[in-house]
Amino acid sequence: MTNMIQSAKDQVAALTQTAYERAAAAGALPAGAEVRATIEIPKDTAHGDYASSFAMAGAKALHMAPRAIAQAIVDHLELEGSYFGKVEIAGPGFLNFTLGPKWYRDVLSAIETQGAGYGSGAGGAGKKVMVEFVSANPTGPMHMGNARGGVLGDTLANVLARDGWDVWKEFYVNDAGNQINKFAVSINARYMQRILGEDNFSFPEEGYHGEDIKELAGAIYDAHGESWRDLPEEERLARMAEYGLSVNIPKMEADLKKYGIVYDQWFLESSLHESGFVADTVALLAEKGWTYEKDGALWLNTTELLKKKYMAEGKSQEQADKLDLKDDVLRRANGFYTYFAADIAYHRNKFEVRGFDKVVNIWGADHHGHVARLQAALDGLGLDGSHRLVIVLMQLVNLLQDGKPVRMSKRTGKAIALHDLLDEISVDAARYYFNNRASSSPLDFDLDLAVRQDSENPVYYVQYAHARICSLLARMAESGAAVCLADKVDAGVLTQPEELALIKSLAQYPEELHLAARDYDPSRINRYLTALAGDFHRFYNACRCMVDDPCLQAARLKLADAARAVLANGLNLLGVAAPEKM
């Protein structure tokens, strides 16, 4: 797909190189020099739209003053048919190129012809990538932290797909291990309290205290009465865990679907244990010499794996030796495999069994210490985890109401559940807000601001820009003015700063999308849309579309429609509606 900003840069390079060759052929410059120039976009358009450093970069090779080189280049430049209207020499020898009507019209044409695909790239080159996100323990309702991870992962998956990756979205269900045992023990305690009374059966201090646990226990009692009380404890706990998961997992799916998130697969941790894949993975690490036994347990030599990883990244042996590294248990003395062992097996499954070229995980920032350890373990298996596994760490959400923090604690059952949040605010507002800052920054979520209908609310500001254009186009259509095709537009009549700024902003979208994919930062799309909405509002206030000049009216109407298309494109990428009326 066309990236008009990159096309302009490429053309600057080609025009400059051709002019150099002409100047050399004419004897104005020495021939045969290889000049590596940079091409930048000046912040001040008074310095042109693109600036080439060719003259300064070539001064040494050409044995000439930069301004003299620049003058020779300008004297031999041919701009006819190019994207540029003029070139000026500035400062020590910068070549400042100013865009002409052809580039502006081609931007409008690209938006028109590429439609919903505008902005798409080929950065992924069709390679397979898995985005695994949320993956919350199925022991309680989805909460605010899951809400941020959900929209971050889902939007990143959309961005990667638009940048040419073959994307797979996955939820890893932790339906095995200690937290499931604690879940079962918690349900059991509430069940026994229902039978014996709360004072006659103690609730475990480290259990899950939420009301949802009482509801699960109550449902078991309503269905089975006291009959489960007489079951052997191990069987009773297994049944309670199975029942709790059968209720909670569908609820999680429903909450996420309401939030606009649908996964390609919900992958069960238990399947890795039942198939023997965890044991097989640990045996493979042992076979490769990365494990040892101590105190009856099997350990991973994480220390040596990390040293090897860090030295491959450029650290010295001395630096690696100074790191405070620790080994990890893979199999406990009681024969049970640890969560870390299962995690290694799960990621081996992603790469080795299912053939993903890259895996992206969205994790809470509290897991930062686990990142390098997992990558190193995969390196030890020969899977190049240091390069193929990307972990996006996500900072916490601070929920605000009436200007004050809303306290929440998952353990005490006072967490803000996702379904409760979506009863208070729209899905659009939630998705936009949770993606409004880079994952590396804490996020203040202001509930009061999220429901306001004014320009202070960023999602309203962007959606209003789209609706405003739709209303404008409808009014113009009533007066007989339809949007024409780009090749019928004379872009030369668009000369106002607000008009040119809006077209440049529209041209920036493919680059922003590519950078969002490259940096695993979908919040770039939010910032872009907010800026684009601002550029449109300024254009709308400065440049009337209903004017007497039919040529100018057609051009402005086409520009407004292009802005509508790109706003809708970006909002769709975020999973946010693009309303026609507000």
Residue pairs with C-beta under 8 A, 6 or more apart in sequence:
1 110
1 114
1 117
1 118
1 119
1 120
1 121
1 122
1 510
2 106
2 110
2 114
2 510
3 121
3 510
3 511
3 514
4 103
4 106
4 107
4 110
4 507
4 510
5 41
5 507
5 508
5 510
5 511
6 510
6 511
7 83
7 106
8 49
8 50
8 83
8 99
8 103
9 39
9 50
11 82
11 83
11 84
12 39
12 50
12 52
12 84
12 95
12 97
13 37
13 39
13 52
15 77
15 78
15 79
15 82
15 84
15 97
16 37
16 52
16 54
16 73
16 77
16 95
18 78
19 73
19 74
19 76
19 77
19 78
20 29
20 33
20 35
20 54
20 58
20 73
20 76
22 76
23 29
23 72
23 73
23 75
23 76
24 30
24 31
24 32
25 31
26 76
28 72
28 75
28 76
29 62
29 64
29 69
29 72
29 73
30 62
30 63
30 64
33 58
33 61
33 62
34 61
35 54
35 57
35 58
35 61
35 62
36 57
37 52
37 53
37 54
37 57
37 58
38 52
38 53
38 57
39 50
39 51
39 52
39 53
40 50
40 51
40 53
41 49
41 50
41 51
42 48
42 49
42 50
42 51
42 96
45 500
47 90
47 94
47 96
48 87
48 88
48 90
48 96
48 97
48 98
49 97
49 98
49 99
49 504
50 84
50 96
50 97
50 99
51 90
51 94
51 95
51 96
51 97
52 94
52 95
52 97
53 94
54 69
54 70
54 73
54 95
55 66
55 67
55 69
55 70
55 73
55 89
55 92
55 93
55 94
55 95
56 66
56 92
56 93
56 94
58 64
58 66
58 69
59 65
59 66
59 69
59 93
62 69
65 93
66 92
66 93
67 89
67 92
67 93
69 93
70 89
70 93
70 94
70 95
71 89
73 95
74 87
74 88
74 89
74 95
77 87
79 85
79 86
79 87
79 100
81 102
82 100
82 102
83 99
83 100
83 102
83 103
83 106
84 97
84 98
84 99
84 100
84 103
85 98
85 99
85 100
85 101
86 97
86 98
86 100
87 95
87 96
87 97
87 98
88 95
88 96
88 98
89 95
89 96
90 96
99 500
101 490
101 491
101 492
101 494
102 491
104 491
104 494
104 500
104 503
105 486
105 487
105 489
105 491
107 503
107 506
107 507
107 562
108 486
108 489
108 491
108 503
108 506
108 558
108 559
108 562
109 486
109 487
110 118
111 118
111 486
111 506
111 562
111 565
111 566
112 485
112 486
112 562
112 565
113 486
114 120
115 565
116 569
116 572
118 509
118 510
118 565
118 566
118 569
119 162
119 509
119 510
119 512
119 513
119 566
119 569
119 570
120 162
120 163
120 164
120 510
120 513
121 162
121 163
121 164
121 510
121 513
121 514
121 517
122 163
122 164
123 163
123 164
123 165
123 514
123 517
123 518
124 160
124 163
124 164
124 165
124 166
124 517
125 164
126 164
126 165
126 166
127 165
127 166
127 357
127 358
128 165
128 166
128 168
128 355
128 356
128 357
128 358
129 160
129 165
129 166
129 167
129 168
129 356
129 357
129 358
129 359
129 360
130 167
130 168
130 169
130 170
130 350
130 354
130 356
130 358
130 359
130 360
131 153
131 156
131 157
131 160
131 167
131 168
131 169
131 170
131 360
131 362
132 153
132 169
132 170
132 171
132 172
132 359
132 360
132 361
132 362
133 149
133 150
133 152
133 153
133 154
133 156
133 157
133 169
133 171
133 361
133 362
134 142
134 146
134 149
134 150
134 153
134 171
134 256
134 261
134 362
135 171
135 172
135 173
135 174
136 142
136 143
136 146
136 252
137 174
137 179
137 183
138 173
138 174
138 175
138 244
138 245
138 248
138 249
138 252
139 179
139 180
139 182
139 183
139 208
139 244
139 248
140 208
140 210
140 212
140 213
140 248
140 410
140 413
140 415
141 210
141 212
141 248
141 251
141 252
141 255
141 415
141 417
141 418
141 419
142 150
142 252
142 255
142 256
142 417
142 418
142 419
143 408
143 410
143 415
143 416
143 417
143 418
144 397
144 399
144 408
144 415
144 416
144 418
144 421
144 445
145 364
145 396
145 397
146 418
147 259
147 397
147 418
147 421
147 430
147 434
148 394
148 397
148 434
148 443
149 362
149 364
149 394
150 256
150 259
150 261
150 418
150 434
151 259
151 261
151 430
151 431
151 434
151 435
151 575
152 362
152 392
152 394
152 434
152 435
152 439
152 522
153 169
153 261
153 362
154 169
154 260
154 261
154 575
155 431
155 435
155 522
155 525
155 573
155 574
155 575
156 360
156 362
156 392
156 520
156 522
157 167
157 169
158 522
158 573
158 574
158 575
159 513
159 516
159 517
159 522
159 525
159 573
160 167
160 360
160 517
161 167
162 513
162 517
162 573
163 513
163 514
163 516
163 517
163 518
165 358
165 517
168 264
168 265
168 356
169 261
169 262
169 263
169 264
169 265
170 263
170 264
170 265
170 266
170 267
171 252
171 256
171 263
171 265
171 266
171 267
172 267
172 269
172 346
173 249
173 266
173 267
173 268
173 269
174 180
174 269
174 339
175 245
175 249
175 268
175 269
175 270
176 269
176 270
176 273
176 342
177 269
177 339
177 342
178 339
180 241
180 245
181 237
181 241
182 204
182 206
182 207
182 208
183 208
183 241
183 244
184 237
184 238
184 240
184 241
184 244
185 204
185 207
185 237
186 203
186 204
186 207
186 208
186 209
186 213
187 213
187 216
187 217
187 220
187 240
187 241
187 243
187 244
188 217
188 236
188 237
188 240
189 201
189 202
189 203
189 204
189 207
190 203
190 213
190 214
190 216
190 217
190 218
191 217
191 220
191 221
191 228
191 229
191 240
192 201
192 229
193 200
193 201
193 203
193 217
194 217
194 218
194 221
195 201
195 221
195 226
195 229
203 209
207 213
208 411
208 413
209 411
209 412
209 413
210 410
210 412
210 413
210 415
211 413
212 248
212 413
213 413
216 240
216 243
216 244
216 247
219 243
219 247
220 228
220 240
220 243
228 236
228 239
228 240
229 236
231 239
249 266
253 266
255 417
255 418
255 419
255 422
256 262
256 263
256 418
258 419
258 422
258 427
259 418
259 422
259 427
259 430
259 431
260 427
260 431
260 575
261 575
267 346
269 342
269 346
271 277
272 278
272 342
272 345
272 346
272 349
273 337
273 342
277 345
277 348
277 349
278 337
278 341
278 342
278 345
279 337
280 345
281 341
281 344
281 345
281 348
281 381
282 291
282 298
282 330
282 331
282 337
282 341
282 344
282 345
284 348
284 381
285 291
285 300
285 330
285 344
285 377
285 380
285 381
286 298
288 380
288 381
288 382
290 300
290 301
290 304
290 305
290 377
290 380
291 298
291 299
291 300
291 301
291 330
292 298
292 299
292 301
293 299
295 333
296 333
297 329
297 330
297 331
297 332
297 333
298 329
298 330
298 331
299 327
299 328
299 329
299 330
300 327
300 328
300 329
300 330
300 340
300 377
300 380
301 327
302 325
302 326
302 327
302 328
302 373
302 376
302 377
303 325
303 326
303 327
305 376
305 377
305 379
305 380
306 320
306 323
306 325
306 372
306 373
306 376
307 317
307 320
307 321
307 323
307 325
308 376
308 379
309 372
309 375
309 376
309 379
309 386
310 319
310 320
310 323
311 317
311 320
312 386
313 386
328 338
328 340
328 373
329 338
329 340
330 337
330 338
330 340
330 341
330 344
331 337
331 338
331 341
332 338
340 370
340 373
340 374
340 377
343 374
344 374
344 377
344 378
344 381
347 359
347 374
347 378
347 383
347 385
347 389
348 378
348 381
348 383
350 356
350 359
351 359
351 378
351 383
351 388
352 381
352 383
357 388
358 388
358 389
358 390
359 388
359 389
359 390
360 390
360 391
360 392
360 520
361 389
361 390
361 391
361 392
362 392
362 394
362 439
363 370
363 371
363 391
363 392
363 393
363 394
364 393
364 394
364 396
365 393
365 394
365 395
365 396
367 391
367 393
368 393
371 391
371 393
374 385
374 389
374 391
375 385
375 386
375 389
375 391
376 385
376 386
377 385
378 384
378 385
378 386
378 388
378 389
379 385
379 386
390 520
392 439
392 520
393 439
393 440
394 439
395 439
395 440
395 441
395 442
395 443
396 442
396 443
397 434
397 442
397 443
397 445
398 405
398 442
398 443
398 444
398 445
399 405
399 406
399 408
399 416
399 445
399 447
400 406
400 444
400 445
400 446
400 447
400 448
401 446
401 447
401 448
402 448
403 448
406 416
406 447
407 414
408 414
408 415
408 416
409 415
421 430
422 430
424 447
424 451
425 447
425 450
425 451
426 451
428 459
428 463
428 576
428 577
429 450
429 451
429 457
429 459
430 450
431 574
431 575
431 576
432 458
432 459
432 462
432 526
432 574
432 576
433 443
433 445
433 450
433 458
433 459
434 443
434 445
435 522
435 523
435 525
435 526
435 574
436 443
436 458
436 523
436 526
437 443
437 523
438 521
438 523
439 520
439 521
439 523
449 456
449 457
450 457
450 459
451 457
452 460
453 460
453 582
454 460
455 461
455 464
458 526
458 530
459 576
460 582
461 530
461 533
462 529
462 530
462 532
462 533
462 567
462 571
463 571
463 576
463 577
463 578
463 579
463 582
464 533
464 582
465 532
465 533
465 536
465 537
465 563
465 567
466 564
466 567
466 568
466 571
466 578
466 579
466 580
467 579
467 580
467 581
467 582
468 536
468 537
468 540
469 536
469 560
469 561
469 563
469 564
469 567
470 564
470 580
470 581
471 580
471 581
472 540
472 545
472 560
473 483
473 557
473 560
473 561
473 564
475 546
476 482
476 545
476 546
476 557
479 546
481 546
481 553
481 554
481 557
483 557
483 558
483 561
484 554
484 557
484 558
486 558
488 554
489 554
489 555
489 558
490 551
490 554
490 555
491 555
493 549
493 551
493 552
493 555
494 500
494 503
494 555
494 556
494 559
496 542
496 543
498 535
498 538
498 539
498 542
498 543
499 539
499 543
499 556
499 559
501 535
501 538
501 539
502 535
502 536
502 538
502 539
502 559
502 563
503 559
503 562
505 531
505 532
505 535
506 532
506 562
506 563
506 566
508 528
509 528
509 532
509 566
509 569
509 570
512 524
512 525
512 528
513 525
513 573
515 521
515 524
516 522
516 523
516 524
516 525
522 573
522 574
525 570
525 573
525 574
526 574
528 570
529 567
529 570
529 571
529 574
532 563
532 566
532 567
532 570
533 567
535 563
536 560
536 563
536 567
539 559
539 560
539 563
540 560
543 556
544 556
545 553
545 556
545 557
545 560
546 553
547 553
547 556
567 578
568 578
571 577
571 578
572 578
